[in-house]
Amino acid sequence: MVEPATISYVFATSFAREEERLSLGEHLWDPGTTSRLAGLGVGRGTRCLEIGAGHGSIAAWMAECGASVTAVDIDTSRLGWLRGCGVSVHRGDISRDPLPGSGYDVVHARLVVQHLADRVAAVRRMVSALRPGGYLVLEDTDTATTLATAEGVLRPRVRDAAYAVMAESGYHPRCGLLDVDLALSAGLRDVRAEGRAEVITGGTPQGRWFALWLEHLRPAMVERGLVTRSEVDAAIAELDDPGTRWLSQVMITVIGRKGGDEQAA
Protein backbone atom coordinates (compact mmCIF):
# COMPACT_ATOMS: atom_id res chain seq x y z
CA MET A 1 0.00 0.00 0.00
CA VAL A 2 1.31 3.45 -0.89
CA GLU A 3 1.85 5.65 2.15
CA PRO A 4 0.11 9.03 1.98
CA ALA A 5 3.40 10.89 2.27
CA THR A 6 4.65 9.30 -0.96
CA ILE A 7 1.58 10.09 -3.07
CA SER A 8 1.94 12.99 -5.48
CA TYR A 9 -0.65 14.81 -7.52
CA VAL A 10 -1.06 12.94 -10.79
CA PHE A 11 -1.06 16.10 -12.92
CA ALA A 12 1.98 17.65 -11.22
CA THR A 13 4.19 16.65 -14.13
CA SER A 14 5.88 18.43 -17.00
CA PHE A 15 3.16 18.78 -19.64
CA ALA A 16 3.60 21.62 -22.09
CA ARG A 17 -0.14 22.13 -22.51
CA GLU A 18 -1.15 22.02 -18.83
CA GLU A 19 -2.19 25.67 -18.74
CA GLU A 20 -4.46 25.07 -21.73
CA ARG A 21 -5.90 21.96 -20.06
CA LEU A 22 -6.72 23.92 -16.91
CA SER A 23 -8.35 26.74 -18.89
CA LEU A 24 -10.48 24.32 -20.89
CA GLY A 25 -11.61 22.62 -17.67
CA GLU A 26 -12.76 26.00 -16.40
CA HIS A 27 -14.70 26.52 -19.63
CA LEU A 28 -16.47 23.21 -19.01
CA TRP A 29 -17.24 23.40 -15.30
CA ASP A 30 -17.38 27.10 -14.34
CA PRO A 31 -21.00 27.82 -15.36
CA GLY A 32 -22.34 25.21 -12.96
CA THR A 33 -19.96 26.23 -10.18
CA THR A 34 -20.70 29.95 -10.36
CA SER A 35 -24.44 29.26 -10.40
CA ARG A 36 -24.20 27.33 -7.16
CA LEU A 37 -21.92 29.84 -5.47
CA ALA A 38 -24.23 32.68 -6.47
CA GLY A 39 -27.04 30.75 -4.80
CA LEU A 40 -25.13 30.98 -1.53
CA GLY A 41 -24.99 34.76 -1.82
CA VAL A 42 -21.35 35.18 -2.78
CA GLY A 43 -20.96 38.91 -3.32
CA ARG A 44 -19.97 42.16 -1.68
CA GLY A 45 -18.81 41.61 1.88
CA THR A 46 -18.42 37.84 1.54
CA ARG A 47 -15.09 36.34 2.63
CA CYS A 48 -14.17 33.42 0.37
CA LEU A 49 -11.37 30.87 0.35
CA GLU A 50 -10.68 29.05 -2.93
CA ILE A 51 -8.73 25.80 -2.44
CA GLY A 52 -6.91 24.42 -5.49
CA ALA A 53 -7.43 27.57 -7.53
CA GLY A 54 -5.95 26.07 -10.71
CA HIS A 55 -5.87 28.80 -13.34
CA GLY A 56 -7.90 31.13 -11.12
CA SER A 57 -11.23 31.61 -12.85
CA ILE A 58 -13.48 30.94 -9.85
CA ALA A 59 -11.39 33.13 -7.54
CA ALA A 60 -11.59 35.92 -10.12
CA TRP A 61 -15.35 35.48 -10.48
CA MET A 62 -15.80 35.75 -6.71
CA ALA A 63 -13.73 38.93 -6.65
CA GLU A 64 -15.74 40.39 -9.54
CA CYS A 65 -18.86 39.78 -7.45
CA GLY A 66 -17.36 41.98 -4.74
CA ALA A 67 -16.15 39.24 -2.39
CA SER A 68 -12.88 39.33 -0.46
CA VAL A 69 -11.02 36.33 -1.88
CA THR A 70 -8.03 34.25 -0.85
CA ALA A 71 -6.77 31.64 -3.35
CA VAL A 72 -4.56 28.68 -2.44
CA ASP A 73 -2.82 26.22 -4.75
CA ILE A 74 0.24 23.96 -4.67
CA ASP A 75 1.44 25.78 -7.82
CA THR A 76 0.83 29.53 -7.89
CA SER A 77 2.85 30.19 -11.04
CA ARG A 78 -0.37 30.61 -13.04
CA LEU A 79 -2.13 32.77 -10.47
CA GLY A 80 -0.12 35.99 -10.47
CA TRP A 81 -2.77 37.71 -12.59
CA LEU A 82 -5.28 37.32 -9.75
CA ARG A 83 -3.49 39.92 -7.66
CA GLY A 84 -4.66 42.50 -10.18
CA CYS A 85 -8.22 41.44 -9.30
CA GLY A 86 -7.58 42.04 -5.61
CA VAL A 87 -7.23 38.33 -4.78
CA SER A 88 -4.74 37.28 -2.10
CA VAL A 89 -2.71 34.35 -3.50
CA HIS A 90 -0.99 31.77 -1.28
CA ARG A 91 1.06 28.71 -2.12
CA GLY A 92 0.04 25.74 -0.02
CA ASP A 93 -0.90 22.06 0.07
CA ILE A 94 -4.23 21.37 1.75
CA SER A 95 -2.86 17.96 2.75
CA ARG A 96 -0.29 19.37 5.13
CA ASP A 97 -0.08 23.18 5.20
CA PRO A 98 -2.11 25.48 7.46
CA LEU A 99 -4.71 27.52 5.63
CA PRO A 100 -4.31 31.29 5.44
CA GLY A 101 -6.70 32.86 7.91
CA SER A 102 -10.07 31.74 9.24
CA GLY A 103 -13.62 33.00 9.65
CA TYR A 104 -14.50 32.57 5.97
CA ASP A 105 -18.10 32.71 4.81
CA VAL A 106 -17.48 30.26 1.96
CA VAL A 107 -14.71 27.73 1.37
CA HIS A 108 -14.78 26.14 -2.09
CA ALA A 109 -12.71 23.28 -3.53
CA ARG A 110 -13.29 21.81 -6.99
CA LEU A 111 -11.52 18.68 -8.25
CA VAL A 112 -9.29 18.73 -5.17
CA VAL A 113 -10.50 16.22 -2.58
CA GLN A 114 -10.63 13.38 -5.12
CA HIS A 115 -6.85 13.57 -5.48
CA LEU A 116 -5.98 13.59 -1.76
CA ALA A 117 -4.69 10.70 0.31
CA ASP A 118 -6.13 11.87 3.65
CA ARG A 119 -9.48 13.29 2.61
CA VAL A 120 -10.94 13.29 6.11
CA ALA A 121 -8.19 15.52 7.50
CA ALA A 122 -8.33 17.88 4.51
CA VAL A 123 -12.07 18.41 4.78
CA ARG A 124 -11.84 19.00 8.52
CA ARG A 125 -9.12 21.57 7.87
CA MET A 126 -11.42 23.36 5.43
CA VAL A 127 -14.27 23.32 7.93
CA SER A 128 -12.01 24.81 10.60
CA ALA A 129 -11.40 27.80 8.30
CA LEU A 130 -15.14 28.63 8.20
CA ARG A 131 -16.96 31.01 10.50
CA PRO A 132 -19.98 29.58 12.36
CA GLY A 133 -22.75 29.44 9.78
CA GLY A 134 -20.30 29.49 6.87
CA TYR A 135 -20.57 27.11 3.93
CA LEU A 136 -18.20 24.47 2.61
CA VAL A 137 -18.66 23.69 -1.08
CA LEU A 138 -16.95 20.54 -2.36
CA GLU A 139 -17.06 19.62 -6.04
CA ASP A 140 -15.67 16.30 -7.20
CA THR A 141 -16.57 13.86 -9.92
CA ASP A 142 -18.16 10.47 -10.27
CA THR A 143 -16.69 8.71 -13.31
CA ALA A 144 -19.50 6.25 -13.98
CA THR A 145 -20.64 8.17 -17.08
CA THR A 146 -17.26 9.29 -18.45
CA LEU A 147 -17.07 8.89 -22.25
CA ALA A 148 -20.46 7.15 -22.38
CA THR A 149 -21.99 7.30 -25.86
CA ALA A 150 -25.27 6.17 -27.36
CA GLU A 151 -23.53 2.95 -28.44
CA GLY A 152 -21.64 2.21 -25.23
CA VAL A 153 -18.35 3.65 -23.98
CA LEU A 154 -15.85 5.43 -26.20
CA ARG A 155 -12.52 3.57 -26.08
CA PRO A 156 -13.11 1.81 -22.73
CA ARG A 157 -9.58 0.37 -22.57
CA VAL A 158 -8.06 3.83 -22.83
CA ARG A 159 -10.51 5.34 -20.37
CA ASP A 160 -9.87 2.59 -17.82
CA ALA A 161 -6.09 2.89 -18.31
CA ALA A 162 -6.24 6.63 -17.65
CA TYR A 163 -8.14 6.12 -14.41
CA ALA A 164 -5.79 3.32 -13.37
CA VAL A 165 -2.83 5.69 -13.67
CA MET A 166 -4.68 8.33 -11.69
CA ALA A 167 -5.59 5.82 -8.98
CA GLU A 168 -1.89 5.09 -8.44
CA SER A 169 -1.58 8.67 -7.17
CA GLY A 170 -4.49 8.32 -4.76
CA TYR A 171 -7.32 9.45 -7.05
CA HIS A 172 -10.81 8.23 -6.07
CA PRO A 173 -13.11 7.74 -9.10
CA ARG A 174 -16.34 8.06 -7.06
CA CYS A 175 -15.24 10.88 -4.77
CA GLY A 176 -18.18 13.08 -5.67
CA LEU A 177 -20.43 10.70 -3.76
CA LEU A 178 -17.86 10.20 -1.02
CA ASP A 179 -17.87 13.96 -0.36
CA VAL A 180 -21.33 13.65 1.18
CA ASP A 181 -20.01 11.32 3.87
CA LEU A 182 -16.93 13.50 4.37
CA ALA A 183 -19.09 16.58 4.92
CA LEU A 184 -21.32 14.77 7.42
CA SER A 185 -18.41 13.24 9.32
CA ALA A 186 -16.84 16.72 9.58
CA GLY A 187 -19.94 17.87 11.48
CA LEU A 188 -21.49 20.04 8.78
CA ARG A 189 -25.23 20.66 8.90
CA ASP A 190 -27.92 20.89 6.24
CA VAL A 191 -25.72 18.88 3.88
CA ARG A 192 -27.12 18.66 0.37
CA ALA A 193 -25.75 17.31 -2.89
CA GLU A 194 -26.56 17.36 -6.58
CA GLY A 195 -24.88 16.16 -9.74
CA ARG A 196 -24.53 17.58 -13.22
CA ALA A 197 -23.19 16.05 -16.41
CA GLU A 198 -22.54 17.62 -19.79
CA VAL A 199 -23.06 16.31 -23.31
CA ILE A 200 -19.72 16.89 -25.03
CA THR A 201 -19.14 17.28 -28.77
CA GLY A 202 -15.78 16.42 -30.24
CA GLY A 203 -13.55 19.28 -31.35
CA THR A 204 -15.16 21.83 -29.03
CA PRO A 205 -13.24 23.46 -26.15
CA GLN A 206 -14.99 21.05 -23.79
CA GLY A 207 -13.99 18.14 -26.00
CA ARG A 208 -10.39 19.33 -26.09
CA TRP A 209 -10.27 19.14 -22.29
CA PHE A 210 -10.86 15.40 -22.53
CA ALA A 211 -8.31 15.04 -25.33
CA LEU A 212 -5.67 16.86 -23.28
CA TRP A 213 -6.51 14.65 -20.31
CA LEU A 214 -5.46 11.64 -22.37
CA GLU A 215 -2.47 13.44 -23.88
CA HIS A 216 -1.20 14.28 -20.40
CA LEU A 217 -1.56 10.71 -19.15
CA ARG A 218 -0.48 8.98 -22.39
CA PRO A 219 3.20 8.50 -21.43
CA ALA A 220 2.28 6.86 -18.12
CA MET A 221 -0.42 4.66 -19.68
CA VAL A 222 1.92 3.42 -22.40
CA GLU A 223 4.92 3.01 -20.08
CA ARG A 224 2.89 0.74 -17.78
CA GLY A 225 1.75 -1.38 -20.72
CA LEU A 226 -1.92 -0.67 -20.09
CA VAL A 227 -2.55 0.43 -23.69
CA THR A 228 -0.51 1.16 -26.79
CA ARG A 229 0.31 4.63 -28.05
CA SER A 230 -1.76 3.95 -31.17
CA GLU A 231 -4.81 3.18 -29.00
CA VAL A 232 -4.47 6.49 -27.18
CA ASP A 233 -3.91 8.36 -30.43
CA ALA A 234 -7.06 6.80 -31.91
CA ALA A 235 -9.07 7.82 -28.83
CA ILE A 236 -7.78 11.40 -29.05
CA ALA A 237 -8.70 11.52 -32.74
CA GLU A 238 -12.26 10.52 -31.88
CA LEU A 239 -12.44 13.18 -29.19
CA ASP A 240 -11.41 15.75 -31.78
CA ASP A 241 -14.08 14.59 -34.26
CA PRO A 242 -17.14 16.92 -34.36
CA GLY A 243 -19.25 13.86 -35.18
CA THR A 244 -18.50 12.26 -31.79
CA ARG A 245 -20.65 12.94 -28.74
CA TRP A 246 -20.29 11.62 -25.22
CA LEU A 247 -21.22 12.25 -21.61
CA SER A 248 -18.83 13.86 -19.18
CA GLN A 249 -18.29 12.48 -15.73
CA VAL A 250 -20.85 13.68 -13.18
CA MET A 251 -19.70 16.72 -11.22
CA ILE A 252 -21.23 16.42 -7.77
CA THR A 253 -21.58 19.56 -5.66
CA VAL A 254 -21.83 19.00 -1.92
CA ILE A 255 -22.77 21.98 0.27
CA GLY A 256 -22.80 21.95 4.05
CA ARG A 257 -23.10 24.62 6.75
CA LYS A 258 -20.89 24.90 9.81
CA GLY A 259 -22.86 24.96 13.03
CA GLY A 260 -22.42 27.26 16.00
CA ASP A 261 -24.33 30.29 14.73
CA GLU A 262 -27.71 29.42 16.27
CA GLN A 263 -27.56 32.01 19.04
CA ALA A 264 -26.38 34.74 16.67
CA ALA A 265 -29.28 33.91 14.39
Secondary structure, 3 states (H helix, E strand, C coil): CCCHHHCCCCCCCCCCCHHHHHHHHHHHHHHHHHHHHHHCCCCCCCEEEEECCCCCHHHHHHHHCCCEEEEEECCCCCCHHHHHHCCEEEECCCCCCCCCCCCEEEEEEECCHHHCCCHHHHHHHHHHCEEEEEEEEEEEEEHHHCCEECCEECCHHHHHHHHHHHHHCCCCCCHHHHHHHHHHHCCCEEEEEEEECCEEECCCHHHHHHHHHHHHHHHHHHHCCCCCHHHHHHHHHHHCCCCCEEECCEEEEEEEECCCCCCCC
